[in-house]
Amino acid sequence: MAPRVLPRKAWRTWRRADDLRVPVSSTDVEAASRRFLLYGVLPLWVVPGLADWWMHRRTRIEHTSGTRESAVHALMMTEAGVPVVMGLLARVNPLVLTVMGGAALAHGATALYDVSLAVGEREVRPIEQHIHSFLEVLPVTALAFTACLHADQVRSLLRGGPDPHDWRLLPKDHPLPAAYLAGLAGVIVSGVVAPYAEELGRCLRAAAREGSPR
């Protein structure tokens, strides 16, 4: 039987383990997949997010669908952000994979509601719809790559997660480098959190000026 792991103690000491190495020049399939996920999918997620924010600004969301749609955008960012943070910091096990899968489904459903809300209130151009297609597929892409990199945990999940550690939120045995985590956090804050916080603030100010419940 595996030794009992206390999550609180494990998290207190998680940075003491050796960092995960992601070789830059390796052509090994696992290394290449991990590079693409960490240095491709996750950072580039910001690009369509920024493009979508610009489309909202261009169509003056604060005077149309307003706070309601902007709040839905914040919800979708949360649905995407929680599993991303878990995948970056926690050991990928059936618990984390379940959260990722559930979040991907919730994000897709919320995206559908978002579009149905938007088209009734403002102009949603074909280019914005195309941007949405990228934003909708990226959570599934990240989940697929994570599942392939942790096929043993997928198998454990399909078997019901029989090990007690399968349903504990534990830190990675080999954490991602602190420099990478800090850099990615900077990209996300500047390219996602700040623009959409500005959008929500703009919508709230417009609603206050217009005396509208939007």
N, C-alpha and C positions, 0 to 999 in steps of 0.2 A: 504494500500500500504506500502511495506517495505521502511524503511528510506534509503535515498540515501547514498551510501558508496563511499567515495573518495579513490581510490586505493593507491595513494601516502601517504595519511594520515594513512590509515590502515597499510601499510607496515612499517611506522615509529614507530608504537606502537605495532607491532605484538608480540614481546617478552615479553610484559607486561602481557599477558594472562597466565592462568595456563597451565602447560605442560600436554600433553596427557599422561595418565597413561596406561601402558600395563602390566597388572598383570601377573606375572611369573607362578603362581600356578593355575590360574583360568582354568577351563575346559569348560568355556562358548565358544560356537562356534565362536562368533565374536572375543573374545580375543585370542583364539587359531589361528584363521586365520591371525589376525594382527601380532601375534608373528612370525608365519611362514614366512610372507611376509617381515617383518622388520629384523628378525634375521636369516632367512634361505635363502630365494630367493635372496635378494639384496647382502648380503655379499658373499654368495657362488658363485655368478655370476663371481666373480674374478677368481675362480679356473679354469673353462674351458678357460677363457680368457688368463690366464697365460700359460696353456697347449698349446693353439693355438700359442701363441707367441714363445714358445720353439720349436714347430714344424717348424715354419717359420725360426727360427735361424738355426735349424738342417739341413734344406734343402737349406741354404745359399740364402735366398730370395734376398739379395743385389746383387747377381750375376745372377739372373734369371729374375723374374717378377719385381723386384726392386721397385723403388719409386712409380710406378703406383699402384701396389697392396697395398703397405704400406699406400698410400694416401686414398685408398678405406677403409682400416681398420680404419683410423682416421675418415672418414665419418660415418662409422657404429657406432663408439663409440659416435659420436655426436648425431646420430639418437636415440641411446639408452639413452644417458646421459641427453638430454634436458627433456624428459618426466619424468625421474627419479627425477631430481631436482625439477620439478614442483610438482610431487606427494609428495615429502618430505616437501616442504615449503609452497605450495599453497593449498587453500581450493579446494577440489575435487568437481568440478561442470561440467556442460556440456562442457565448454571450455576446461578444463584440460582433460576430457575424450576423447574429439575429437582429441586433440593434441596427446594423448597417442595412440589412434587407428591409426591415420595417420602415426605416427612414427613407429609403429609396422609393418604396411604395407610397408613403405619405407625401413625399415631395412631388411625385408624379400626379397624385390626386389634387394636391394644392395648386400645382401649375395649371391643371385643367380649369379649376375654379377661377384662377387668376385671369386667364384669357377670357373666360365667359363674362367675368366682371368688367374687364377692360373694353371689350368690343362694344358693349352697350353704352359706354360713357365717353370714349375718345377714339380717335383714329389709330388703328393698329395696322401699320404698313407691312407689306410682304417681307421687307428686310427685318423688321422686328420679329415677325413670326419665325423667320429663319434663325435668328439669334436664339429664340426660345428653344429651337430644336437642339442646339448645342447644349444649352443649360439643362435640358431634360435628360439628355443621354449621358452626360458626364458622371452623375452619381452612379449610374448603372455600370459605366466603364470602370470607375474606381473600384466598385464592389467586385466586378469580374476579375480584375487584376489581383486584388487582394485575395480572393478565393483561390485563384490559381497558385499564388505564392504560398498559400497555407492549405493545400489540398488535404492534409491530414486532419486539420480542424474542421473542414467541410465534412469529411467522412464521419468524424466524431459527432458533429451536429446531426447528421442524418441518422445516426444511431441513438440519438436522444441525449447526447452529452453525458455518458455514464460516469466520467471522472468528476469528483467534487470541484476540481480546479476549472472545469469547463464553464462554470456559472459564477466565477469570481472575477471581479475587475482588478487585474493585477498588472504591474508595470512590465514593460518588455524586459526580457532577459538581457538583451543588448539594445539599449536605447539609441535613438537616432542622435546624431551629433548636435550639440547645443547650438552651434553656429547655423546649421541648417534650419533647426526649429525657429531660431530667432529671425533668420532671413525670411522664412515663409510667413511667420507671424507679421512681419513688417509689410510684406506684399499684400496679405489679406486685409490688414487694418487700413492701409492706404488705398487699396484698390477695390475693396468691397464695403467694409464697415463704414469708413468715412463718407463715401459718396451716398450710400443709402441712408445714413443718418442725416445727411444734408437734405436728401429728398423728403424724408419724414418730417423734418423740422420745417421745411418749406411748405409742405402740405398743411401742417398744423397752424402755421402762421397765416396762411391764406384762408383757412377755415375760420380762424378767429376774426380776421378782418371782414370777411363776408357774412359772418354770423350763420355759417352753414354747418350742418352736422357731418359733412364729408370728412 
